[in-house]
Amino acid sequence: MQREIDVIEEILRVYGYNTIEFTNKLNASISNSTKKEQHLVENKIADHLVSLGFYEIMTNSLTAEKHTGLSSELAEDNYVKILNPLSNDLSLLRRSVLFSGLEALAFNLNRQQANLKMFEFAKTYHQFGDRREEFKHLGVFTTGSKTTESWTTSPSSIDFFYLKGIISSIFEKIGVTNLKTNPTKSDVFEESLALAIGKTNAVEFGIIKQSICKAFGIEQQVLFADFNWDLVFSCIKSNKVKFKPISKFPEVRRDFALLINEDITFDTIYQIAKKTDNKVLTDINLFDVYKGKNLPEGKKSYAVSFTLKDDSKTLTDKQIDKLMSKLLKKFESEIGAVLR
C-alpha cells in the first residue's frame, strides 16, 4: 500500500465491484472530420501507388552539403543549416526530395534490387532571408523494368510515358482534371514536362540526368516525379464532385487517317475537334502513328478515333456524317490535313 489509489482499490475489492451502480447513459465524443482530411487523401494515394507495385519509403530530412553542387537551382544559400551536425552527410535540411530518394535507390541497387518503384510524402525546408518555410511534396521514383521477370512476358524498361501514366492515374484518382502541360526549367532532368494548375506547376517529372545518377553510384536510368502536394491538396479541398446517370443511348465511333505535317501534334487536332463540337463528341484518341515509306517527305499519318454520343437520343447516320464532314473541313482548312 503505497498510494491513495491503492487504498481505494482495496475498499472496492472488499465492497465488490458488482455492487457499484452506474448510469445506463453512454457518452462518447466524435471528431468532426471529412473525407478530404490530408492524411486520408495521402492514405488513398498511397494505397493506389501500392496497388501499382510501388513501395513507400521514409527518408531522412537531413542531407549532405556535397549534393548542393548537383543543381544550380538548389543554391546553398537557401538551405537551413544545422548548427551542430553529427556529420558532413547530415549538415543541411533538404530542399528537394530527389537526393534522399536517390540515396534510397542506390542502397537497394547495391543489394541486387534492379527493378524499383518507390514513393514518399515528405517535407522540404527553405531559408528565404530571415524567413523559413516548409513545403509538402510527393516524390515518385522508378527504375528498371515495368514488371517482374517472367517466361510469359518480354522484359520492358520503365520509360517517360510509363511515369506520365502513373501521374495521370494519381490526378484521376483525386478528381483533379484542370491541368495544363508546360515545359520545365529544372536542371536535374534530361527530358521533362510539368503539369500546372492555373499558373503554378503541380508536378514536374522526367528522366534524371545521368551525371546526377552517377554521383550516387547509379548506372541505370531513373525517372522522377515531384508533386507540389500543398497545391494539389488545396485543389482537392475546393474540388466539387459531380455525378450524372449512365447514358441509356449507344455511342458511335468513327476513325480518320489524316496525312499531316510532321510538326503538327495530336494536341492541335484535339483542340480543333473540341472547338468544332463539345457536346456530342465525347472522346478523341490517337491510336496509330506512321512515318516513312509511301508517305511524302515531311509528312506523317495519324489514325484518330472520335467517339460520339448524345445522352438524350440515339444519333442517326445523317447527324454523324454531318459532324464528321464538319471535322474534316476544319482539319483541312486549319492544319492542311488530307484524308488518306
C-alpha positions as CSV (number, residue, x, y, z in Angstrom):
1,M,0.0,0.0,0.0
2,Q,1.9,3.0,-1.3
3,R,-0.6,5.4,-2.8
4,E,-4.1,6.7,-2.1
5,I,-5.4,4.8,-5.1
6,D,-4.1,1.5,-3.6
7,V,-6.4,2.1,-0.5
8,I,-9.4,2.9,-2.8
9,E,-8.7,-0.2,-4.8
10,E,-8.7,-2.5,-1.7
11,I,-12.0,-0.9,-0.4
12,L,-13.7,-1.5,-3.8
13,R,-12.4,-5.1,-3.9
14,V,-13.9,-5.9,-0.5
15,Y,-17.1,-4.0,-1.1
16,G,-17.5,-5.7,-4.5
17,Y,-17.2,-4.2,-8.0
18,N,-20.6,-5.7,-8.9
19,T,-22.4,-3.6,-6.3
20,I,-21.3,-0.3,-7.7
21,E,-24.1,1.4,-9.6
22,F,-23.5,3.1,-12.9
23,T,-25.8,5.0,-15.3
24,N,-27.3,3.5,-18.4
25,K,-26.3,6.5,-20.4
26,L,-23.2,6.2,-22.6
27,N,-21.4,9.4,-23.6
28,A,-18.9,9.5,-26.4
29,S,-17.2,12.3,-28.4
30,I,-17.0,12.1,-32.2
31,S,-14.3,14.1,-34.0
32,N,-15.5,16.3,-36.8
33,S,-13.7,15.2,-40.0
34,T,-14.3,14.9,-43.7
35,K,-13.0,12.6,-46.4
36,K,-10.8,15.4,-47.6
37,E,-8.6,15.4,-44.5
38,Q,-5.0,15.4,-45.6
39,H,-3.9,12.2,-44.0
40,L,-6.9,10.4,-45.5
41,V,-6.1,11.7,-49.0
42,E,-2.5,10.7,-48.6
43,N,-3.5,7.2,-47.5
44,K,-5.8,6.9,-50.6
45,I,-2.9,7.9,-52.9
46,A,-0.5,5.6,-51.1
47,D,-2.9,2.6,-51.5
48,H,-3.3,3.5,-55.2
49,L,0.5,3.5,-55.7
50,V,1.0,0.3,-53.7
51,S,-1.6,-1.3,-56.0
52,L,0.6,-0.3,-59.0
53,G,3.6,-2.1,-57.4
54,F,5.2,0.9,-55.6
55,Y,6.8,0.8,-52.1
56,E,6.5,3.7,-49.7
57,I,9.8,5.0,-48.2
58,M,10.6,7.3,-45.3
59,T,14.0,9.1,-45.8
60,N,16.0,11.4,-43.6
61,S,15.2,15.1,-43.8
62,L,18.9,15.9,-43.4
63,T,21.1,15.8,-46.5
64,A,24.8,16.2,-47.4
65,E,26.3,19.6,-48.4
66,K,28.1,17.9,-51.3
67,H,24.7,17.4,-53.1
68,T,24.2,21.2,-53.4
69,G,26.6,21.3,-56.3
70,L,24.5,18.9,-58.4
71,S,21.8,21.5,-59.2
72,S,22.3,25.3,-59.7
73,E,18.6,25.8,-58.7
74,L,19.3,24.3,-55.2
75,A,21.7,27.0,-54.2
76,E,23.5,26.5,-50.9
77,D,22.4,30.0,-49.6
78,N,18.7,28.8,-49.3
79,Y,19.4,25.8,-47.2
80,V,18.6,25.6,-43.5
81,K,21.9,24.6,-41.9
82,I,22.4,22.5,-38.8
83,L,24.4,24.4,-36.1
84,N,26.0,21.3,-34.7
85,P,25.7,18.4,-37.3
86,L,26.6,14.9,-36.4
87,S,28.5,14.5,-39.7
88,N,29.0,16.3,-43.0
89,D,26.4,14.0,-44.6
90,L,23.7,15.3,-42.2
91,S,24.6,19.0,-42.2
92,L,21.6,20.6,-44.1
93,L,17.8,20.2,-44.2
94,R,16.8,19.1,-47.6
95,R,15.3,21.5,-50.2
96,S,14.3,18.6,-52.6
97,V,13.1,15.1,-52.1
98,L,15.2,14.0,-55.1
99,F,18.6,13.4,-53.4
100,S,17.2,11.5,-50.4
101,G,15.2,9.3,-52.8
102,L,18.3,8.6,-55.0
103,E,20.1,7.5,-51.8
104,A,17.4,5.0,-51.2
105,L,17.5,3.8,-54.8
106,A,21.3,3.4,-54.6
107,F,21.0,1.5,-51.3
108,N,18.6,-1.0,-52.9
109,L,20.5,-1.2,-56.3
110,N,23.7,-2.1,-54.4
111,R,21.8,-5.1,-52.9
112,Q,20.8,-6.6,-56.3
113,Q,17.4,-5.0,-56.5
114,A,17.4,-3.6,-60.0
115,N,13.7,-3.0,-60.6
116,L,12.4,-0.4,-58.2
117,K,9.2,1.7,-57.7
118,M,9.2,4.0,-54.7
119,F,7.3,7.0,-53.4
120,E,7.4,9.3,-50.4
121,F,5.3,12.0,-48.8
122,A,7.9,14.4,-47.4
123,K,8.6,18.0,-46.5
124,T,11.3,20.3,-47.8
125,Y,12.8,23.2,-45.8
126,H,13.8,26.6,-47.2
127,Q,15.6,29.7,-45.9
128,F,14.4,32.9,-47.5
129,G,16.4,35.7,-45.9
130,D,15.3,35.8,-42.3
131,R,12.2,33.7,-43.1
132,R,12.0,29.9,-43.1
133,E,9.3,27.8,-44.8
134,E,8.2,24.2,-45.1
135,F,6.6,22.6,-48.2
136,K,4.9,19.2,-48.6
137,H,5.9,17.1,-51.6
138,L,5.1,13.7,-53.1
139,G,8.1,12.2,-54.7
140,V,7.8,9.2,-57.1
141,F,10.8,7.2,-58.3
142,T,11.1,4.4,-60.9
143,T,13.9,2.5,-62.5
144,G,14.4,-0.9,-64.1
145,S,11.7,-3.0,-65.7
146,K,7.9,-2.4,-65.5
147,T,7.1,-6.0,-64.5
148,T,8.9,-8.8,-62.8
149,E,10.8,-11.3,-64.9
150,S,8.5,-14.0,-66.4
151,W,8.5,-16.5,-69.2
152,T,5.1,-15.3,-70.4
153,T,6.1,-11.7,-71.0
154,S,9.1,-9.9,-72.5
155,P,11.0,-7.5,-70.3
156,S,10.1,-3.9,-70.8
157,S,12.0,-1.0,-69.3
158,I,10.3,1.8,-67.5
159,D,10.1,4.9,-69.7
160,F,8.9,8.5,-69.7
161,F,5.3,7.6,-70.8
162,Y,5.0,4.9,-68.2
163,L,5.7,7.6,-65.5
164,K,3.3,10.0,-67.2
165,G,0.6,7.3,-67.0
166,I,1.2,6.9,-63.3
167,I,0.9,10.6,-62.7
168,S,-2.3,10.8,-64.8
169,S,-3.8,8.0,-62.7
170,I,-3.0,9.9,-59.5
171,F,-4.8,13.0,-60.7
172,E,-7.7,10.9,-61.9
173,K,-7.9,9.2,-58.5
174,I,-8.3,12.5,-56.7
175,G,-10.5,14.2,-59.3
176,V,-8.2,16.9,-60.5
177,T,-8.7,17.5,-64.2
178,N,-7.9,21.1,-65.0
179,L,-4.3,20.6,-65.8
180,K,-2.2,22.3,-68.4
181,T,1.1,20.9,-69.9
182,N,4.1,23.2,-69.5
183,P,7.8,22.9,-70.3
184,T,10.1,22.7,-67.3
185,K,13.2,24.7,-66.5
186,S,14.7,22.3,-63.9
187,D,18.3,21.4,-64.5
188,V,18.0,18.0,-62.8
189,F,16.2,16.5,-65.8
190,E,17.4,15.3,-69.3
191,E,13.8,15.2,-70.6
192,S,10.9,16.6,-68.6
193,L,7.4,18.0,-68.5
194,A,5.2,19.8,-66.0
195,L,1.5,19.7,-65.3
196,A,0.2,23.0,-64.0
197,I,-2.9,24.0,-62.1
198,G,-3.5,27.6,-63.1
199,K,-0.1,29.3,-63.4
200,T,1.7,27.1,-60.8
201,N,3.3,23.7,-61.6
202,A,1.5,20.9,-59.7
203,V,4.1,18.3,-60.8
204,E,7.4,18.2,-62.6
205,F,8.5,14.8,-64.0
206,G,11.1,13.3,-66.3
207,I,14.4,11.4,-66.7
208,I,17.1,12.4,-64.2
209,K,20.4,13.5,-65.7
210,Q,22.9,10.7,-65.9
211,S,25.6,12.9,-64.2
212,I,23.4,13.2,-61.1
213,C,22.7,9.5,-61.0
214,K,26.4,8.7,-61.3
215,A,27.0,11.0,-58.2
216,F,25.0,8.4,-56.3
217,G,26.6,5.4,-58.0
218,I,23.6,4.7,-60.1
219,E,24.3,3.5,-63.6
220,Q,20.8,2.8,-64.9
221,Q,18.1,5.3,-66.0
222,V,16.0,6.8,-63.2
223,L,12.6,8.6,-63.6
224,F,11.3,11.0,-61.0
225,A,8.2,13.0,-60.4
226,D,8.0,15.8,-57.8
227,F,4.4,16.8,-56.8
228,N,3.7,20.2,-55.2
229,W,1.5,18.5,-52.7
230,D,0.4,21.7,-50.9
231,L,-1.0,23.0,-54.2
232,V,-2.6,19.6,-55.2
233,F,-4.3,19.2,-51.8
234,S,-5.7,22.8,-51.9
235,C,-7.3,21.9,-55.2
236,I,-8.8,18.7,-53.7
237,K,-10.4,20.7,-50.8
238,S,-12.1,23.0,-53.2
239,N,-12.9,20.4,-55.8
240,K,-16.6,19.6,-56.1
241,V,-17.5,16.1,-57.4
242,K,-20.5,15.9,-59.8
243,F,-22.4,12.8,-60.7
244,K,-24.6,12.0,-63.7
245,P,-26.6,8.9,-64.7
246,I,-25.1,6.5,-67.2
247,S,-26.5,7.2,-70.7
248,K,-29.2,4.9,-72.0
249,F,-28.2,5.6,-75.6
250,P,-25.3,3.9,-77.5
251,E,-22.1,5.6,-78.5
252,V,-20.7,5.6,-82.0
253,R,-17.0,5.5,-83.1
254,R,-15.6,6.9,-86.4
255,D,-12.0,7.0,-87.5
256,F,-9.9,9.3,-89.6
257,A,-6.5,8.5,-91.1
258,L,-5.0,12.0,-91.5
259,L,-1.9,12.9,-93.6
260,I,-0.4,15.9,-91.8
261,N,2.9,17.8,-91.5
262,E,5.5,16.3,-89.1
263,D,5.4,19.4,-86.8
264,I,1.7,19.1,-86.0
265,T,0.9,17.5,-82.7
266,F,-2.1,15.5,-81.6
267,D,-2.9,18.3,-79.1
268,T,-3.6,20.6,-82.1
269,I,-6.0,18.0,-83.6
270,Y,-7.6,17.5,-80.2
271,Q,-8.2,21.3,-79.7
272,I,-9.7,21.8,-83.2
273,A,-12.1,18.9,-82.7
274,K,-13.2,20.1,-79.3
275,K,-13.8,23.6,-80.7
276,T,-15.8,22.2,-83.5
277,D,-18.2,20.2,-81.2
278,N,-18.1,19.8,-77.4
279,K,-21.5,18.2,-76.8
280,V,-21.8,15.1,-79.0
281,L,-18.1,14.5,-79.3
282,T,-17.2,12.8,-76.1
283,D,-13.7,11.3,-76.7
284,I,-10.8,11.8,-79.2
285,N,-8.0,9.2,-79.3
286,L,-4.8,8.8,-81.3
287,F,-4.3,5.1,-81.8
288,D,-1.7,4.9,-84.6
289,V,1.2,7.0,-86.0
290,Y,3.0,6.1,-89.2
291,K,6.1,7.7,-90.7
292,G,8.3,6.6,-93.6
293,K,7.8,4.6,-96.7
294,N,5.0,5.6,-99.2
295,L,4.5,9.0,-97.5
296,P,5.6,12.4,-98.9
297,E,8.7,13.9,-97.3
298,G,7.9,15.9,-94.2
299,K,4.6,14.2,-93.7
300,K,3.2,11.7,-91.2
301,S,0.0,9.8,-90.8
302,Y,-2.2,10.0,-87.7
303,A,-5.0,7.5,-87.1
304,V,-7.5,9.2,-84.8
305,S,-10.8,7.9,-83.4
306,F,-13.8,10.0,-82.5
307,T,-16.5,8.8,-80.1
308,L,-19.9,10.4,-80.4
309,K,-22.8,10.1,-78.0
310,D,-26.0,12.0,-77.2
311,D,-27.4,11.4,-73.7
312,S,-30.9,12.4,-74.9
313,K,-31.3,10.3,-78.0
314,T,-29.8,7.8,-80.5
315,L,-27.7,9.5,-83.1
316,T,-28.7,9.0,-86.7
317,D,-26.3,8.3,-89.6
318,K,-27.2,11.7,-91.1
319,Q,-26.2,13.5,-87.9
320,I,-23.0,11.5,-87.6
321,D,-21.9,12.1,-91.2
322,K,-22.7,15.8,-90.9
323,L,-20.4,16.2,-87.8
324,M,-17.6,14.1,-89.4
325,S,-17.7,16.2,-92.6
326,K,-17.5,19.3,-90.4
327,L,-14.5,18.0,-88.6
328,L,-12.7,17.1,-91.8
329,K,-13.2,20.5,-93.3
330,K,-11.8,22.1,-90.1
331,F,-8.7,19.8,-90.3
332,E,-8.2,20.7,-94.0
333,S,-8.5,24.4,-93.5
334,E,-6.6,24.9,-90.2
335,I,-3.7,22.3,-90.5
336,G,-3.8,21.3,-94.1
337,A,-4.7,17.7,-93.3
338,V,-5.6,15.3,-96.1
339,L,-7.8,12.2,-95.6
340,R,-5.9,9.1,-96.6
